[in-house]
């Protein structure tokens, strides 16, 4: 039987959400489909930026940055939009392998339009994170390289 270390998957996902239940659901879903080796969490945008700052302080950031950030929009302290406004100019170029998916309960069409303004945002998913959504993400152009199996490891960002 294969262990998760033998399976192709994303190395690290950062889940940014102030709701403990949403974080728990995301973690359970990510683990249940062998989507990632490691899940880190942040409770708001500022906490997430502090997390990224610690990674960038290290001389060798190889393998330390998340390949995916699941970002809630509505959070106290620093919301998802404020996070993106800081992430794009200060972090996007330094962490080119990091993609962002907004994971939110919003149904406001303006939020969907605003997300399109940020090139690092590759998808907008409604909460809660589901198994079918993760399986679809495995096939998406942004993430399929992580799940393709042997022979594609050289293409991993």
C-alpha positions as CSV (number, residue, x, y, z in Angstrom):
1,X,0.0,0.0,0.0
2,X,1.3,3.5,-0.9
3,X,1.9,6.1,1.8
4,X,1.0,9.7,1.2
5,X,4.7,10.4,0.7
6,X,4.6,8.2,-2.4
7,X,1.6,10.0,-3.9
8,X,2.1,13.1,-6.1
9,X,0.6,16.1,-4.4
10,X,1.1,19.7,-3.5
11,X,3.8,20.1,-0.8
12,X,2.2,22.9,1.2
13,X,-1.2,24.7,1.5
14,X,-1.8,27.7,3.6
15,X,-5.4,28.1,4.7
16,X,-6.3,31.7,5.8
17,X,-9.6,31.9,7.6
18,X,-10.8,33.3,10.9
19,X,-13.4,30.6,11.3
20,X,-12.1,27.5,13.1
21,X,-14.9,25.3,11.7
22,X,-14.0,26.3,8.1
23,X,-10.3,25.6,8.8
24,X,-11.2,22.2,10.2
25,X,-13.4,21.3,7.2
26,X,-10.7,22.5,4.8
27,X,-8.0,20.4,6.5
28,X,-10.2,17.3,6.6
29,X,-11.0,17.7,2.9
30,X,-7.4,18.4,1.8
31,X,-6.2,15.3,3.8
32,X,-9.0,13.0,2.6
33,X,-8.0,13.3,-1.1
34,X,-4.2,13.4,-0.5
35,X,-4.1,16.9,-1.9
36,X,-1.1,18.2,0.2
37,X,1.7,17.0,2.4
38,X,1.4,19.9,4.8
39,X,-1.3,22.3,5.8
40,X,-0.5,25.5,7.6
41,X,-3.1,28.0,8.9
42,X,-3.5,31.7,9.5
43,X,-6.4,33.4,11.2
44,X,-6.4,36.5,9.1
45,X,-4.5,38.3,6.4
46,X,-1.9,39.9,8.7
47,X,-1.2,36.5,10.3
48,X,-0.7,35.1,6.7
49,X,1.7,37.9,5.8
50,X,3.7,37.3,9.0
51,X,3.9,33.7,8.0
52,X,5.2,34.6,4.6
53,X,7.7,37.1,6.0
54,X,9.2,34.3,8.2
55,X,9.6,32.2,5.0
56,X,11.3,35.0,3.1
57,X,13.7,35.8,6.0
58,X,15.3,32.4,5.4
59,X,18.2,32.2,2.9
60,X,16.8,29.2,1.1
61,X,13.1,29.3,0.6
62,X,13.0,26.3,-1.6
63,X,10.1,24.1,-0.6
64,X,9.1,26.3,2.3
65,X,6.5,28.6,0.5
66,X,3.0,27.3,0.0
67,X,2.1,26.4,-3.6
68,X,-1.5,27.2,-2.7
69,X,-3.2,29.7,-0.4
70,X,-6.9,29.2,0.3
71,X,-8.0,32.7,1.3
72,X,-11.2,33.8,3.0
73,X,-12.4,37.3,2.2
74,X,-14.3,38.4,5.3
75,X,-12.0,38.4,8.3
76,X,-11.2,40.8,11.1
77,X,-7.8,42.6,11.4
78,X,-6.9,42.2,7.7
79,X,-9.5,40.8,5.2
80,X,-8.7,38.9,2.1
81,X,-8.8,42.0,-0.2
82,X,-6.3,43.8,2.0
83,X,-4.1,40.7,2.1
84,X,-4.1,40.6,-1.8
85,X,-3.4,44.3,-2.0
86,X,-0.2,43.7,0.0
87,X,0.6,40.3,-1.4
88,X,0.8,41.3,-5.1
89,X,3.4,44.0,-4.9
90,X,5.4,42.6,-2.0
91,X,5.3,38.8,-2.3
92,X,4.0,37.6,-5.7
93,X,7.4,38.1,-7.5
94,X,9.3,36.5,-4.6
95,X,6.9,33.6,-4.4
96,X,6.1,32.9,-8.1
97,X,5.0,29.3,-7.4
98,X,2.3,30.4,-5.0
99,X,-1.3,30.6,-6.3
100,X,-4.3,31.8,-4.5
101,X,-7.8,30.5,-4.4
102,X,-10.5,32.6,-2.7
103,X,-12.6,30.3,-0.5
104,X,-15.5,32.3,0.7
105,X,-19.2,32.2,1.6
106,X,-19.9,35.4,-0.4
107,X,-22.4,35.5,-3.2
108,X,-21.8,39.1,-4.0
109,X,-21.1,39.4,-7.8
110,X,-18.8,42.4,-7.0
111,X,-16.5,40.0,-5.1
112,X,-16.2,37.7,-8.1
113,X,-15.3,40.7,-10.3
114,X,-12.8,42.1,-7.8
115,X,-11.0,38.7,-7.6
116,X,-10.3,39.0,-11.4
117,X,-8.2,42.0,-10.7
118,X,-5.5,39.9,-9.0
119,X,-3.5,37.7,-11.4
120,X,-2.4,35.4,-8.5
121,X,-6.0,34.5,-7.8
122,X,-6.7,31.4,-10.0
123,X,-10.1,30.4,-8.7
124,X,-13.0,31.5,-6.5
125,X,-14.7,28.7,-4.6
126,X,-17.7,28.8,-2.4
127,X,-17.4,27.4,1.2
128,X,-17.3,24.8,2.4
129,X,-14.5,23.2,0.5
130,X,-15.7,19.9,-1.0
131,X,-14.1,16.7,-2.3
132,X,-15.5,17.3,-5.8
133,X,-13.9,20.8,-5.8
134,X,-10.5,19.4,-4.8
135,X,-10.7,16.6,-7.4
136,X,-11.4,19.3,-10.1
137,X,-8.5,21.4,-8.8
138,X,-6.2,18.4,-9.3
139,X,-7.1,18.5,-13.0
140,X,-6.9,22.3,-13.4
141,X,-4.1,23.9,-15.4
142,X,-2.6,25.4,-12.3
143,X,-2.3,22.3,-10.2
144,X,-2.3,19.2,-12.4
145,X,1.5,19.2,-12.6
146,X,1.6,18.3,-8.9
147,X,-0.7,15.3,-9.4
148,X,0.5,13.9,-12.7
149,X,2.7,11.2,-11.2
150,X,6.2,10.3,-12.3
151,X,7.9,12.0,-15.2
152,X,6.4,15.4,-14.4
153,X,8.4,16.2,-11.2
154,X,10.8,18.4,-13.2
155,X,7.9,20.8,-14.0
156,X,7.0,21.4,-10.4
157,X,7.2,25.1,-9.4
